[in-house]
């Protein structure tokens, strides 16, 4: 039976490494693989719906574990967003200047992952 991640058909799965039919290879976390592999291709909107449906409960659980007050809720989310956005822009800037003719690859910004940002923040 055929399996997909987003609109790309999977050729093989080795642990967390996925090889697609077009021979591109990507590595995902085990958590991601638990929900992103589907039996049929998904358009970007459907894929984002799956992503949100799986991430929001985890984020809510963290907020609940810390018993965040309504007063602090927006400040926590804004701080998280601000922190990642600043590092995101730094990552884009660093990558932008490493490519020929000062052009970032197509869809570069849309494909930066939180793990990429976390690695940059730790360096």
N, C-alpha and C positions, 0 to 999 in steps of 0.2 A: 504494500500500500504506500502511496506517495505521501510524503510529509513536506511541510513548508515552514519557512520563517518569513513572515511578511508575504511578499509575492515571489520569493525565490524558492525553488525546489531543492530539497536536500538530497545530496548524493550519498553521503556517509556521515556518521556520528562516531567520534572517537573521544570518549570522555566528555569534555566540554568544548572540544574542537569540532566545528561543523564544516564540511566541504560541500559546496553547492554544485549544482549541475554545470554551472559556468566555470567551475574549478576555482572560484574564489574560496578562501578559507577565513573563517572568523571564529573567535573564541568568546564564549559566553559564560556567565556564572551558572552554577547548578540551579540557583533560584530562578534565573531567567528561563532556563531551558524547561523548567517545570510548567511554564505557561505560554511560552512563545511558539512552541512547535504545534502546528495545526494540520488538519487533514486536507485543507484546501487553502489556496492562496488568499491573502487578506489585503485589501486596499489600505492605504495609509490611515484613513479614518477608523476602519475596523481594528487595525493593529493598535492604534493609540487607545481605543476603547478597552482592549484587552490589557494593555500596559497599565492604564489608570485603575482598572478594576482590581489589579493585583498589587499595586503600590499603595493606594490610598489606605486600605486596611492596616498595612504595616506602619505607615506614618501615623495613623490615628492611634494605634497601639502604643507607639512611643510617647505621644502626647498624653495619653491616658496614664501610662506608667509613671510619668513625671507630674501627673495631676495638675496640668497647666490651667491656670485661671483664664477666664475669658479676657480679662484685662491684658494678659501677657501673650495670648495666642497670636495675635497679628504681629507683635514685635518679634516673636520667635520665628515665624514664617518669613517676615521681612529680612531678618538677620541671615537666615539660611539662604534666601534668594540672593541677597546682596553679596554674601561671601562667595557663593559659587559663580555669580555673574562676573565679579571682578577677576577671579581666577580664569574664568572662561575667556574673557577678553585678552588676558595675558597669554593664554594658550594660543588663541587665534593669532595674536601679534607675532609670537615666537615662530609659529608654523608658517605664517604668511611670508616672512622674510627668508625662509629656507628654500623656497621654490623658485625655479627659473622665472625670469621676467616679472618678479614680484607678484605673481598670481597664485593664489591659494587654489588647491584642487577643487573641482566642482563639488558642491554640497559639503565642503569641509566643516563649516560652522555647525550645520545640522547634525553632523555625525560625531561630534565630540561627546564622549561619555563622561559620566560622573567619575568613573575610575580614572580616566585621563586627567581630570581636574584634580582628583585626590593625589595622584602621583606627582603632579606639578606642585601642589601645595606642600608636599613633604620634601621636595628637593630644595 
